[in-house]
Amino acid sequence: MDRLQSMRVFVKVADNGSFARTAAQMDLSAAVVTRHVAELESHLGVRLLNRTTRSLSLTGAGQVYLERCRQIIDEVDEADALISSASRDPKGTLKVVAPVSFGLRNLAPLVKKYQELHPKVVVDLALTDRAVDLVEEGYDCGILLTRMINSESLISRVLAETRVMLCASPAYIAEHGEPVTPQELGEHGVLGLPNDIWSEDHVFSGPDGEVRVRVQNKFICNNTALLRQSVLLGHGIAFLPSYLVGHDVRDGDLVALMRNYSQTPVDVSLVYPSRKYLSAKTRGFIDLTVEYFRQNEGISAAERWVPPKIPSPSAPTTGISV
């Protein structure tokens, strides 16, 4: 059995929902098409397609196998292209994943530039704030925060650095006051990401050294953009990345709290599977992304802006800008 050819036939059958239509498109007999799928099912020991006299549908196993077949076929085609003139003209689908707010603010120009250089590549960009297993989920590469990387054996290149800022609106502070130390966080309504995305334990470095506190969220949402909107409305306080709220703090729409305490900066990294040979489309995206963020200094100045610390009572205040 030519398993690769059988995979190609199976993918076509799944896309067409028809053995006969697939046979016509691939210039094969209907019997040959049927035999390819049957041999795959026999080899795997599972049924891939539910067949009736009127329709075809994928089984659960068939759906999983279909996605892997697409990936394998794409990679084989790209491998062939590496030793042919096609390597200078990448094609296929490039699957990329990134955080929602970071992607919305930074990636549209990058994707546009990439597709101007490689018009035959379809970019499939997924935006999510959850942890991602790059290999298991079939992504070619990702632009991810450290906490989102849930894969082993990945190559990682830092593109930018962001800081976590504890923020509140002026209206919230006027009504509830503001926490001055980490221990006071329990007295306030904290809006946060789910625990599987962001730990409820927060570690601060401050005047008295390292402090660890556990925060109890009153509102949980898996999207940082919505959390920002809630903070702007005075719903509570939240830990949010500086690329998302730096400009809000700079413009006075939000207030950075506990400025004498800091948390470990968070890297925004380009990650991709540790493979000996990268496809032309992936290599092109990696090279362009590294250069794009280098030229743009990672994140725009407005969005990475962090307010200075509050001076101690004994320190001179002249010349300090807030």
Residue pairs with C-beta under 8 A, 6 or more apart in sequence:
1 36
1 39
1 40
1 43
3 40
3 43
4 72
4 73
4 76
5 36
6 36
6 37
6 39
6 40
7 40
7 69
7 72
7 73
8 26
8 73
9 22
9 26
9 28
9 33
9 36
9 37
10 36
10 37
10 40
10 48
10 65
10 66
10 69
11 66
11 69
11 70
11 73
12 22
12 25
12 26
13 19
13 22
13 33
13 37
13 49
13 56
14 49
14 56
14 58
14 62
14 66
16 22
16 25
17 55
17 56
17 57
18 56
19 30
19 33
19 34
19 37
19 56
20 30
22 28
22 33
23 29
23 30
23 32
23 33
26 33
37 48
37 49
40 48
41 47
41 48
41 49
44 61
44 65
46 59
46 61
47 59
47 61
47 62
48 58
48 59
48 61
48 62
48 65
48 66
49 56
49 57
49 58
49 59
49 62
50 56
50 57
50 58
50 59
58 66
67 138
68 138
71 138
74 92
74 93
74 279
75 279
77 92
78 90
78 92
78 279
78 280
78 281
79 277
79 279
80 86
81 87
81 90
81 91
81 279
81 280
82 277
82 279
82 280
86 280
87 280
88 280
89 118
89 120
90 118
90 120
90 121
90 279
90 280
90 281
90 284
91 118
91 120
91 121
91 281
92 120
92 121
92 122
92 279
92 281
93 121
93 122
93 123
93 124
94 121
94 122
94 123
94 124
94 140
94 141
94 281
94 282
94 285
95 124
95 126
95 138
95 139
95 140
96 123
96 124
96 125
96 126
96 139
96 140
96 141
96 142
96 143
96 285
97 125
97 126
97 127
97 128
97 132
97 134
97 137
97 139
97 142
97 143
97 144
98 107
98 125
98 126
98 127
98 142
98 143
98 144
99 127
99 128
99 129
99 143
99 144
99 145
99 148
99 224
100 127
100 128
100 129
100 223
100 224
100 225
101 129
101 223
101 224
101 225
101 228
101 241
101 243
101 244
102 143
102 145
102 241
102 243
102 244
102 268
103 125
103 127
103 143
104 127
104 225
105 243
105 244
105 303
106 243
106 299
107 125
107 143
109 292
110 288
110 289
110 292
111 123
111 125
113 288
113 292
114 121
114 123
114 284
114 285
114 288
115 121
115 123
117 284
117 288
118 281
118 284
121 281
121 284
126 139
129 148
129 193
129 197
129 222
129 223
129 224
130 148
130 196
130 197
130 222
131 147
131 148
131 149
131 150
131 196
131 197
132 139
132 142
132 144
132 148
132 149
132 150
132 151
133 150
133 151
134 141
134 142
134 149
134 151
134 154
134 271
134 272
134 273
135 151
135 152
135 153
135 154
135 273
136 151
140 272
140 273
140 279
140 281
140 282
140 285
141 270
141 271
141 272
141 282
141 285
141 286
142 148
142 149
142 270
142 271
142 272
143 159
143 268
143 269
143 270
143 271
143 289
144 268
144 269
144 271
145 162
145 241
145 266
145 267
145 268
145 269
146 266
146 267
146 269
147 197
147 198
147 266
148 197
149 156
149 269
149 271
151 271
151 273
153 273
153 274
154 271
154 272
154 273
154 274
155 271
155 272
155 273
155 274
156 269
156 270
156 271
157 269
157 270
157 271
157 286
157 290
158 267
158 268
158 269
159 268
159 269
159 270
159 289
159 290
159 293
159 298
160 243
160 267
160 268
160 293
160 297
160 298
160 299
160 304
161 265
161 266
161 267
161 268
161 298
161 304
162 241
162 242
162 243
162 265
162 266
162 268
162 299
162 304
163 241
163 242
163 262
163 263
163 265
163 266
163 304
163 306
164 239
164 240
164 241
164 242
164 263
164 266
165 239
165 240
165 241
165 242
165 245
165 246
165 249
165 256
165 306
166 179
166 237
166 238
166 239
166 256
166 257
166 258
167 231
167 237
167 238
167 240
167 245
167 248
167 249
167 254
167 255
167 256
167 257
168 178
168 231
168 234
168 236
168 237
168 254
168 255
168 257
169 231
169 232
169 233
169 234
169 253
169 254
169 255
170 252
170 255
171 234
172 231
172 234
172 235
172 236
172 237
173 255
175 234
176 188
176 189
178 255
178 257
179 185
179 187
179 188
179 237
179 257
179 258
180 258
181 206
181 211
181 258
181 261
182 202
182 204
182 206
182 211
182 213
182 258
182 261
183 211
183 213
185 202
185 213
185 215
185 237
186 213
186 215
186 216
188 236
188 237
189 218
189 219
189 235
189 236
189 237
190 215
190 216
190 217
190 218
190 236
190 237
190 238
190 239
191 217
191 218
191 219
191 220
191 221
191 227
191 230
191 231
191 235
191 236
191 237
191 238
192 198
192 200
192 215
192 217
192 219
192 220
192 227
192 238
192 239
193 220
193 221
193 222
193 224
193 227
194 220
194 222
197 222
198 239
200 214
200 215
200 216
200 217
201 212
201 213
201 214
201 215
202 212
202 213
202 214
202 215
202 239
202 263
203 210
203 211
203 212
203 263
203 264
204 210
204 211
204 212
204 213
204 258
204 261
204 262
204 263
205 211
205 261
205 262
205 263
206 258
206 260
206 261
206 262
207 260
207 312
211 261
218 236
219 230
219 235
219 236
221 227
221 230
224 240
224 241
224 244
225 244
227 238
227 240
228 238
228 240
228 244
228 245
228 248
230 236
230 238
231 237
231 238
231 240
231 245
231 254
232 248
232 253
232 254
237 257
239 263
241 266
242 303
242 304
242 305
242 306
243 268
243 299
243 303
243 304
244 303
245 254
246 302
246 303
246 304
246 305
246 306
247 302
247 303
247 305
248 254
249 255
249 256
249 305
249 306
249 307
250 302
250 305
250 307
256 306
256 307
259 307
259 308
259 309
259 310
260 309
260 310
268 298
268 299
270 286
270 289
270 290
272 278
272 282
272 286
278 286
298 304
307 322
308 320
308 321
308 322
311 317
311 320
